[in-house]
């Protein structure tokens, strides 16, 4: 049984990521956004006026945003350890120690992170890691149906967090 007495936390579960999902997202973005950016740039050159310069700039911004979105989306992760849960979102990484987590459950069907693992903290706030949501299922190598036909079934991410939280409450990881 893992213990934190050795000083460093033991990783109990890490939401898997599939690099092919990033390749597919890149390919789809290139197929959809790159032609749009090229079209705007060509229209900008043809227009040969101030509106042409604006269209060219918009095309450049679209390509930059695409690149940034793809790089930043690769940051998403969810790791359950004997010390707590690590959640990396688009811009920051949070470590939530077990002592600050009151409840782990399947979250509501929100727009941005539907049925994600929901961590209810001691202060009453909630954290819903996007990496555990239905939107991220393919990235984890699961089907969107891994959340069940009605979307309320817990996934491996949620089950691992619930199990580790129960083990923490039972005193297995120390308090």
TIZA-553445 format. One record per residue: residue in one letter; x, y, z of N, C-alpha, C in turn. Coordinates in steps of 0.1 Angstrom, whole numbers, padded with zeros to 4 digits, always signed. Atoms other than C-alpha are relative to their C-alpha. Layout:
# TIZA-553445
AXYZXYZXYZ;...
This chain:
# TIZA-553445
X+0008-0012+0000+0000+0000+0000+0009+0012+0000;X-0008-0012+0001+0014+0034-0010-0001+0008+0012;X+0000-0009-0012+0024+0058+0017+0008+0012-0004;X-0007-0012+0003+0036+0093+0017+0011+0002+0011;X-0010-0001-0010+0060+0086+0046+0014+0001-0006;X-0013+0000+0006+0089+0083+0022+0003+0014-0005;X-0003-0014+0003+0086+0120+0014-0007+0004-0014;X+0006-0004+0013+0074+0120-0022-0013-0008-0003;X+0013+0006+0003+0038+0113-0033+0001-0011-0011;X+0001+0011+0010+0030+0081-0052-0011+0003-0010;X+0010-0002+0009+0011+0085-0084-0009-0013-0001;X+0010+0010+0000-0021+0064-0082-0007-0002-0013;X+0007+0000+0013-0037+0074-0115+0004+0012-0007;X-0002-0012+0009-0029+0097-0144-0009-0002-0012;X+0008+0001+0011-0055+0104-0170+0008-0001-0013;X-0009+0002+0012-0040+0090-0202-0003+0010-0011;X+0001-0009+0012-0034+0112-0232+0004-0008-0012;X-0004+0006+0013-0032+0100-0268+0005+0010-0009;X-0005-0010+0009-0009+0120-0290-0007+0001-0013;X+0007+0000+0012-0029+0110-0320-0011+0009+0000;X+0011-0010-0001-0057+0132-0308+0005+0014-0004;X-0006-0013+0003-0034+0162-0311+0002+0001-0015;X-0002+0001+0014-0025+0151-0346-0013+0002-0008;X+0013-0002+0007-0062+0148-0356-0005+0014+0002;X+0004-0014-0002-0070+0182-0341+0007+0009-0008;X-0009-0008+0008-0041+0197-0359-0005-0001-0015;X+0004+0003+0014-0052+0181-0392-0014+0007-0003;X+0013-0007+0002-0088+0193-0388+0001+0015+0000;X-0002-0015+0000-0077+0228-0379+0007+0005-0013;X-0007-0004+0013-0054+0229-0410-0010-0001-0011;X+0010+0001+0011-0083+0217-0432-0010+0011+0001;X+0011-0010-0001-0108+0242-0418+0006+0014+0001;X-0004-0014-0003-0089+0273-0405+0010+0005-0010;X-0011-0005+0009-0059+0275-0428-0006+0004-0013;X+0006-0005+0012-0080+0277-0460-0007+0014+0002;X+0007-0012-0003-0101+0304-0443+0010+0012+0001;X-0011-0010-0001-0069+0323-0434+0005+0004-0013;X-0005-0003+0013-0056+0320-0469-0010+0008-0008;X+0010-0007+0007-0089+0332-0483+0000+0015+0004;X-0001-0014-0005-0088+0363-0461+0012+0007-0004;X-0013-0006+0004-0052+0370-0470-0001+0004-0015;X+0001-0003+0015-0060+0367-0508-0010+0012-0002;X+0010-0011+0002-0091+0390-0504+0007+0013+0005;X-0007-0012-0005-0068+0414-0485+0009+0005-0011;X-0009-0005+0011-0043+0415-0514-0008+0005-0012;X+0008-0005+0011-0071+0418-0540-0006+0013+0003;X+0006-0012-0004-0088+0445-0521+0009+0012-0001;X-0010-0010+0002-0056+0465-0521-0004+0014+0007;X+0004-0012-0007-0068+0490-0495+0002-0003+0015;X-0001+0002-0014-0071+0495-0458-0007-0013+0005;X+0008+0013-0003-0097+0467-0456+0008-0012-0004;X-0009+0011+0004-0072+0445-0474+0010-0003+0011;X-0010+0001-0011-0046+0451-0447-0006-0006+0012;X+0008+0005-0012-0072+0444-0420-0002-0015-0002;X+0003+0014+0003-0082+0411-0437+0013-0008+0001;X-0013+0007-0001-0045+0401-0440+0004-0002+0015;X-0003+0001-0014-0040+0408-0403-0009-0010+0007;X+0009+0010-0005-0071+0388-0394+0004-0014-0003;X-0005+0013+0005-0057+0359-0414+0012-0005+0009;X-0012+0003-0008-0024+0361-0395-0004-0004+0014;X+0005+0003-0014-0042+0362-0361-0007-0013+0001;X+0006+0013+0000-0063+0332-0370+0010-0011+0001;X-0010+0011+0000-0032+0311-0378+0007+0000+0014;X-0006+0000-0014-0015+0323-0345-0009-0006+0011;X+0009+0006-0010-0045+0315-0325-0002-0015-0001;X+0000+0014+0002-0047+0281-0340+0012-0007+0006;X-0013+0005-0005-0011+0274-0331+0000+0000+0015;X+0001-0001-0015-0016+0286-0295-0010-0009+0006;X+0011+0009-0005-0048+0267-0290+0005-0015+0000;X-0005+0014+0000-0031+0234-0301+0011-0003+0010;X-0010+0002-0010-0001+0239-0279-0005+0000+0014;X+0006-0001-0013-0021+0249-0249-0009-0011+0004;X+0009+0012-0003-0046+0221-0252+0007-0012+0004;X-0008+0012-0004-0018+0196-0248+0004+0001+0014;X-0003-0001-0015-0013+0209-0212-0010-0007+0009;X+0011+0006-0009-0045+0193-0199+0005-0013+0006;X-0002+0013-0007-0039+0166-0173-0006-0001+0013;X+0007+0003-0013-0054+0150-0142+0008-0011+0006;X-0008+0010-0007-0032+0131-0118-0004-0001+0015;X+0004+0003-0013-0043+0114-0086+0013-0006+0007;X-0011+0005-0008-0015+0109-0060-0004-0002+0014;X+0003+0002-0014-0012+0099-0024+0000+0014+0008;X+0000-0013-0006-0008+0136-0016-0012+0009-0004;X+0011-0008+0005-0038+0149-0035-0002-0002-0015;X+0003+0000+0014-0049+0157-0070+0007+0012-0007;X-0007-0011+0008-0029+0177-0096-0009+0002-0012;X+0008-0004+0011-0050+0195-0122+0007+0010-0009;X-0006-0010+0009-0034+0212-0152-0011+0005-0010;X+0009-0005+0009-0057+0235-0171+0008+0008-0011;X-0006-0007+0011-0050+0258-0200+0012+0008+0004;X-0010-0009-0004-0029+0283-0181+0007-0003+0013;X-0007+0003-0013-0021+0269-0147-0002-0014+0005;X+0001+0013-0006-0015+0238-0127-0003+0002+0015;X+0003-0001-0014-0031+0234-0093+0002-0014+0007;X-0001+0012-0009-0023+0209-0065-0010+0001+0010;X+0011+0000-0010-0053+0201-0044+0003-0011+0010;X-0003+0010-0010-0042+0183-0012-0013-0007+0005;X+0012+0008-0005-0066+0156+0002-0007+0008+0011;X+0006-0007-0011-0072+0178+0032-0010+0011-0004;X+0009-0010+0005-0089+0204+0010-0011-0005-0008;X+0011+0006+0009-0111+0180-0009-0010-0007+0009;X+0011+0005-0008-0145+0173+0007-0007-0011-0006;X+0008+0009+0007-0162+0153-0020+0005-0001-0014;X-0004+0003+0014-0154+0137-0054-0013-0006-0006;X+0012+0005+0006-0183+0131-0078+0000+0003-0015;X+0002-0004+0014-0195+0133-0114-0007+0013+0000;X+0005-0014+0001-0202+0169-0123-0013+0001-0009;X+0012-0003+0008-0232+0185-0140+0003+0001-0015;X-0002-0001+0015-0237+0187-0178+0002+0014-0004;X-0003-0014+0004-0221+0221-0182+0005+0000-0015;X-0003-0002+0014-0212+0235-0216+0015-0003-0002;X-0014+0001+0002-0174+0236-0212+0006-0013+0005;X-0006+0013-0005-0167+0205-0191-0012-0009+0005;X+0012+0009-0004-0198+0182-0192+0004-0013+0007;X-0002+0012-0007-0198+0155-0167+0014-0003+0004;X-0013+0002-0005-0163+0161-0156+0001-0004+0014;X-0001+0003-0014-0150+0148-0123-0001+0013+0007;X+0002-0012-0008-0161+0174-0098+0006-0002+0014;X-0006+0000-0013-0140+0181-0068-0006+0011+0008;X+0006-0010-0009-0159+0199-0040+0010+0002+0011;X-0010-0003-0010-0134+0217-0018-0006+0003+0013;X+0005-0003-0014-0136+0224+0019-0006+0013+0001;X+0006-0013-0001-0144+0260+0013-0013+0001-0008;X+0013+0000+0007-0175+0250-0008+0002+0002-0015;X-0002-0002+0014-0159+0259-0042+0002-0014-0007;X-0002+0012+0008-0157+0233-0070+0010+0002-0011;X-0009+0000+0011-0131+0223-0095-0004-0011-0009;X+0004+0010+0010-0140+0205-0127+0011+0000-0011;X-0011+0001+0010-0109+0194-0146-0005-0003-0014;X+0005+0002+0014-0116+0197-0183+0005-0013-0005;X-0006+0012+0005-0093+0167-0189-0008-0012+0004;X+0008+0011-0004-0119+0145-0172-0014+0000-0006;X+0013-0002+0006-0149+0157-0192-0003-0008-0012;X+0004+0008+0012-0169+0141-0220+0006+0006-0012;X-0006-0006+0012-0154+0166-0244+0015-0005-0002;X-0014+0004+0001-0119+0152-0236+0001-0015+0000;X+0000+0015+0000-0129+0115-0238+0009-0006-0011;X-0008+0005+0011-0113+0109-0272+0015+0002+0003;X-0013-0003-0004-0081+0126-0259+0006-0011+0010;X-0004+0011-0010-0080+0100-0231+0000-0014-0005;X+0001+0013+0006-0085+0072-0255-0013-0007+0003;X+0013+0006-0003-0121+0066-0245-0010+0005-0010;X+0011-0005+0009-0154+0070-0264-0008+0009+0009;X+0009-0009-0007-0178+0097-0254-0011-0008+0008;X+0010+0009-0007-0201+0068-0243+0006-0006+0013;X-0006+0005-0013-0176+0059-0215-0007+0007+0012;X+0008-0006-0010-0198+0083-0195-0014-0006+0002;X+0014+0007-0001-0228+0060-0200-0009+0007-0010;X+0009-0005+0010-0257+0065-0223-0006+0013+0004;X+0006-0012-0004-0271+0092-0202+0010+0010+0005;X-0011-0009-0004-0237+0108-0194+0003+0001+0015;X-0002-0002-0014-0239+0103-0157+0009-0011+0006;X-0008+0011-0005-0217+0072-0153+0014+0006+0003;X-0014-0005-0003-0183+0079-0136+0010-0007-0009;X-0010+0006+0008-0153+0073-0158+0012-0005+0009;X-0012+0004-0008-0119+0059-0148+0006+0011+0008;X-0005-0011-0007-0108+0093-0138-0007+0003+0013;X+0009-0002-0012-0137+0098-0114+0002-0011+0010;X-0001+0012-0009-0135+0063-0100+0014+0000+0007;X-0014+0000-0006-0097+0066-0094+0000+0011+0011;X+0000-0010-0009-0103+0099-0076-0008-0003+0012;X+0009+0004-0011-0132+0086-0055+0007-0011+0009;X-0007+0010-0008-0112+0055-0045+0012+0006+0008;X-0011-0006-0008-0081+0075-0035-0005+0009+0011;X+0006-0009-0011-0103+0100-0015-0005-0009+0011;X+0005+0009-0011-0119+0071+0004+0012-0006+0007;X-0012+0005-0007-0084+0057+0011+0006+0010+0009;X-0005-0011-0009-0073+0091+0024-0008+0001+0012;X+0009-0001-0011-0103+0093+0046+0001-0012+0010;X-0002+0012-0008-0096+0058+0059+0014+0001+0007;X-0013-0002-0007-0061+0071+0070+0011-0008-0007;X-0010+0007+0007-0042+0051+0044+0012+0008-0004;X-0011-0008+0005-0021+0080+0032+0005+0010+0011;X-0004-0009-0011-0017+0097+0066-0008+0013-0001;X+0007-0013+0000-0033+0130+0076+0009+0010+0005;
